[in-house]
């Protein structure tokens, strides 16, 4: 099975892990995940770690469709004080930085982050692959087309899983050639994909296992779920857990979620089912 090197320690993914989302933006699509003040983020981080989160994913640039574009300095000013505070309060925490900017990633790792989560897969900053290689931290490469401002219009595929395998295969070859050892694949549910495409991707998720990298599923409270149900993100916890179970059955090793306790319950039921 898979292991990743975080802070010089091998971290097993034999049992699926949970990544808790901490949004440092004022306009996240899910209001319950917004934690702008440092103390609010610290409380949330402590709660998630106590519940059993393996990773904390901090993001200061909103990637929801049509989100406002902000400068690198604005992103850093939102991110770094909180990251430093969490790293100081919880030194054993494995912190992931959710950014597509190489310089933000570099600054974050210098302040205690141990993983890069790049929603653009290196497409929005040509220096990102080289930066990930030089920092020698695990790199999460997600599939997206365009930018958060344009991605909703860039959802044409010949064969969605085949197209993603081609996309990731090219990126993996380049990253490996640069010396990036620990790669995690995120298919990007909802990013340049309308709900029907996201559901097809979930149904066929196991086809991405041919890439021989651990899979991360970011399905938590996504529009593909609440639009299907005719609700909103606040009413989509049950659907998130159902979708998470399906992702686990199809090979996901990490669930990226807003609700850590419930996701870990999903993982426990899945693991019990696998071993009985």
C-alpha positions, 0 to 999 in steps of 0.5 A: 500500500502507500506511504508518504514522507511527512516531516521526515516520518513515513506516514501509512495510508494502509487505512484511509485518512481524513484531511480537515478543511480550514478555510481562511477566506471570507467567502467560502461556499460553505459558511461553516468552514470559514475561520478568519480570526486566528483564535477561531482557526486554532479552536477548529484545528484543535477540534479536528486533531482531537477527532482524529484528522491526519492532516489539516488543509489550510487555504486562503484563496477561495476556489469556488466558481467565480470567486474573487481573484486576490493578490499573492500578498493578500493570500499570504497575509490571510494564511501565514499568521494562522499557519504559524499559530497552528504549527506552534500550538500543535507541533505534531500536526501535519499541515497542508497548504492549499495554494496554486502559487509557488511562492506562497507554498514556499513561505508556508513550508518555511513556517511549518506546512508539510504538504502542498495541495495545488488545485491547478496541478501546476498550471497556474504557476510554472514554478510550482513543480520545481518548487515542490521538488526543491521543498521535498514535501508531498504534493497533491496534484488536482485536475482543473481547467482554467481558473476558478473564475473560468472553470465552469465553462471548460467542462468538455471531455471526450472521456472524462476518466481517460482524459484525466489519466492522460492529464495526470500521466504527463504531470506525474512523469514530469514531477518524477523527473524533477525528483518529487517522490510523494504524489497524491492525485485529486480528480477535482470533483466540481472543478471544470466538471458539471454535476453529471460529470462529477458523478460519472467520475465518482462511479469510475474513480477506480480507473484512476488507480492505474496511475499508482498514486494514492487518491484523495477525494474532495467531495465534502458538501460539494454542489454536485451533492446539494444541487442533486438534493435541491438543498444547500451545503449546510444540509449536505452532511449525509450525502457527503458521507455517502459519497465518501463511502463510495469513493473509499470503495473505489480506492480513495485513501484520503477524504478531504472534508469539513466534518472530521468526526463523521468522515472518520466514522465513515472510514471506520465502517469501510475498514470494518467491512474490508476486514470482516 
